[in-house]
């Protein structure tokens, strides 16, 4: 296991401007700094997309959390607020590939009832131990993996990173239980780093189950590309449960149902409000067991 000390941690909120939990948790830490005072590392708080927050929108021109590919960060011709903001954040926290901060914790919420979802892009021992530490100390914690060669997530500016996504909560709203779960996850991550830096981590689990994304199912559309149906009530709110072949997944406006055809898989982000801009209905994943250590 890598043993480089984690010296600098950035906790990021508001990567999506209408996801208020992370934004106001940062405000809470600013107002009450004694609530998070690590001894072995420095922490800084970053409001990622202030203009989108002011406008109560997910983004202005482009999803900021899809704007951190190295190829995009190096492209001077990309226009729009989020592309410019991504370059600013890369200068502030990075640069990507040789970042000033050692770990980024990016705080998100979902309109789907997914509990606490910890998102990884890599599965080395450090990251597996981190999510295992949180999972063993909180209820309803699921770990997912989204791998790409040149990843677009903000958190990938730092080599070590984790995305905390809690739901359900509507966009542009604070919800007490979601706020509490997010804060608890942040506190546990900080606790893990303290113990990691001091070589005092407890024995981790032997293994951990991770859901690996492999595809997205889109909403049904007519020949003109207009949405012509909705997520079927039988799969609504079944995040991280199994979808089997032959189950209805869409109810069309003409009264007919569409059925799933394919291998059994796990579905999540079901009917996520944030994904309607791309007409996404749900994400599809396969569960895989990773041995730790």
N, C-alpha and C positions, 0 to 999 in steps of 0.2 A: 504493500500500500504506500502511495505517495505520502511523504511526511513534511512537505513544505508548510510552514505556518501560514495561516490565514490572517493577514495583517489588516487589510482594508475590505470592508463590506459595504456595498451600496444597496439600500432598500428602496425600491422603485414603486411608485404608485401612479395611477393616471396614465398609463400607457394607452389605455382607452379612456377618453375623457368623460364618458358617462358611467364609468364603473367607480362609484363613489367610495367604496369601502377602503381601498388602499390609499386613496387621496386623503380621507379624513383620519385614517390611522396615522399617517405621517404627521398630520396636524396635531394629533394627540401626543405623539412623541416629541414634537417641537415644544408643545406647551408644558408637557410633564416629562422632561428628559430623564428623570430618575427612574422611569419605568423600564428603560433599556440602557443600562450603563455597563457595557462589557469591560472586562479587565484585560483581556489579551488581544483585542483587536479594536480598530477604529470603525465607526459606522457613520455613514452619511445618508441623508434622505433626499430623494430626487423625484420631483414632480415632472413626469416625462412629457406630457402633452398639455401644457397649460392653456393653449388656445382652444383646443377641443373641450376642455373642462369648462372654460368660460361660456362656451356655446352649448353646453350639455349635449355634446355629440361624441360618437365613438371616435371619429376623426374628421378632419376638414377635407383633405384631398385624397389621402391614401392611408390605409391601415398602418399605423406606426410600427406595430409589432410584426409587420411583413416587410420592413424597410431596412434590414440590417445585413443583407447579403454583402459580402466583401465587394462583389462586382457592382452593387448599387452604391455603396459608400464611396467607391472610387470613381463613380461616373459623374462628371461635372455638369452633364447636360440634363440630369433629372431635375425637374422643377416641382414646385408645390411646397406647402408648409412642412408636411411630414418628412419629405426627403431632406429638406434643409435641417429640420430638427434632429433627424437621425445622425447627420454629420456632426452637429453640435454635441449630441450625447456621446458619440464615438470619440470626439476630442476630449470631452469631459471625463469619461470613464475609461476609455481605451488607451490607445487604439486597439481595435479588434485584432487578436493574435499576439499582442504584447501589452495587455491592459494594465493600467495603473491600479485598478481595484482587483482584488483576488477572488471575490465572490459577488454575484448579483442575485438578489432575491426580488423577483418581480411579482407584484400583487394584482390579482385579477378576480373577477366574479363572473358568474354564469347565471342565465335565467333558468337553466335546467337544474333539477334536483339531484345534483351529483355529489353532495357532501363536500368533503375536502379532497381536491384533486391536486397531487404534486406531479408536475410535468418535468420530465428530463429529456435531454437530447443525447445523453451518453450514459454508459452503464459501467464505468470503472468503480473500483472499490470505494472511493471517497463518496461518490454520489449514491451508491447503493446503501452505504452505511448511514448517510444523512437521512434519506427518506425512510429507511427502516427505523431509525431512532424516533422520528415523528410518528410513524404508523403504530409503533408499539406503545405510544403514550397518548394517543387520541383515538376516538371512535370515528368511524366512517371515513377513513383515509384510503384513497385509491391512488396508485401510482401509474402514470402513463408515460409512454415514450414516443417522441416524434423525432426521427432521425432524418437528416439531410446532409448532403455534402457541403454546401455553402448555405448555412442556416440563416433564416430571415428574422429570428426572434431577437428582440432587444437584449435579453439576458445573455446571449451568446457573445456579446462584446467581451465578457470575462470568461476565462477558461472554465471556471467553476461557477455553476449557476443552478437555480431551481425556480420554477414558476409555481406560485400558490394560487389556486383557483377554487373559489368556494361558491356554492349555490344551494338553493335558488334565491335569487333576489332580482327584482325588476331593474332595468337600467335607470340611472338617475335617481336612485333611492338608497337610503341606508336601512339596514335590517339588523336588529339587535343580535340575533343568534349568528348570523353570517359574520358580522363584525367581530364578535367574540371568538369564533372559530379561527378567523384569519389572524387575530392577535395572538391566540394561543399557538398557532403554527409558527408564527414569527419568533415567539419567545422560545419555542423548542428548538428551532433552527439555531438561534443565538446560543442556547445552552449547549447544543451539539458542538458548535465551533469552539466554545470555551474549553470543553472537555477534550476535543480533538487537539487543540493547541497545547494543552497541558499533558497530553498522552494519558488521559484518564477515562477514555471511553469505556463503557461497559461492553461485555461480550455481545455482539450483534446476533440476530437470528441467523440460522443456517442458510435460509433462502428467503426470497421475496418474490411475490407474483407481480408482474408488470404487464399492462395492456399496451400492446404495440399497434399503433394506428397503421392501417394499410390502404384505406379508401374512404371516400365520402359518398353518401347517397344524396342526390339532388331531388328537390321537389318536382312533381310532374308539371310539365309545361305544354302549351298548345303549339301548333306550328309557327306562331309568331313569337314564341318565347315567353308568353305570359303564363303565370302560375294558374293551373287549372284544377288544383286539388290541395289537400292538406294532409298532415301527418295523421295516421289513423289513431283513433282513441285507444285501441288495444295495445299500442306500443308507447303511447304518451307516458312520460314520467317513469320509464323503465331503464333509466341510465345505469350502465354497467351490468345489465342483465343480458341473457342470451337471446338472440334472434334466430329462429329456426326457419328453414325453408318451408314455404307454404303459408306463412303467417301474413295477414294483411298489414301493409305498411302505409298505404295512402288511401284516402277516401276522396274520390273525384267529385267535382261539382255536378256531374251528370248522374250521380248516384251510384256509380260503379266503384268497386274496390280494386286496388292493385296489390299484388302479392309478391313477397320476397322469393327470389329464386337464387339459390347459392348455398355455399357451405355455412354451417352454423358459425356465428360470430358474436362478438359483444358490441353493443351499440351505446353511444353516449352523445352528449350535446344534442339531445333529441329536441327538435323544434326550437333550437336556440335562437332567440330574437336577433342577436347580433349577426347571424349568418344569413339573414334574409336578403342582404345586399347581393349575395352570390347564389341565392336560391338553394342553400344547403339544408337538407332535412335532418341528417344525423351523421356522425362519424362511426367508422367501423374499425374494430380492432380484434386482435387475437391475444389471448392470455399466455404468457410464457413465464416459466419459473427461472429465476437467476439465483445462483449460489453466491453468497457473499464471502469475499476473502480469497 
